[in-house]
Amino acid sequence: MLKNWRPQHLGTTEKIGGTLIKREEEKRRHGKKQIVVVVVVVVVVEVVIEVVVVVVVEVVVVVVVV
């Protein structure tokens, strides 16, 4: 079985080339996903920081006024 399987696998360079191309595409897609995740995380962090700052400023203003 191994004797028959190996030459077929190694003999078809198109299959090997195709898998390499697919792997490159997967890497690119994965890279894009990572970039999107980073952007989403950054936006969420910025929103959370803004909300916290606004709440803190309002509490300080209320305390100072009272």
N, C-alpha and C positions, 0 to 999 in steps of 0.2 A: 504493500500500500504506500509506504513512504517513497519507494523508488518511482512509482507512478506519479505521486503527488508533487514531489519536489521539482522535477523538470518543468511540469506545467506551470507551477507557481512562478518559478524563476524565469521561465521562457517568455512569459507574457509581460513585457515591460510596460505595456499600456495599462494593465491592472495596477502595477506598482506606481506608475506615474499618476494614474487616476486617484489612488489612495493618497498620494502625497499632495495632490491638488486639493482634495477634499480636506485633508488635515490643515492645509494653509487657510482654506475658507473658514474652517471651524475656528482656527486661531483668530482670524480677523473678526468673525462674529462674536467670539468670546471677548475680544478686546473692546468691541463696541459696547457689549453688555456692561463690562467693567466701567467704561467711561460714563455710561448712562447712570449706573449705580452711584458712582462718585458724585455726579452732578446732583442727583436726587438727594443724597446725603447732605451735600453742601447746602442746598436750598432749605432742607428741613432744619438743619442746624442754625442757619441764618434766621429763619422764621421763629424758632424757639428762643434764640437770643433776643430778638426784637420784642417778643411777647414778655419775656422775663424783665427786660429793661423797662418797658412801659409799665408793667405792674409795680416794679420797685419804685419808679419815679412817682406814680400815683400814690402809693402808700406813703412815701416820704412827704409829698405835697400835703396829703390829708393830715399826717402827724404834725407837720409844721403849722398848718392852718389851725388845727385844734390846739 
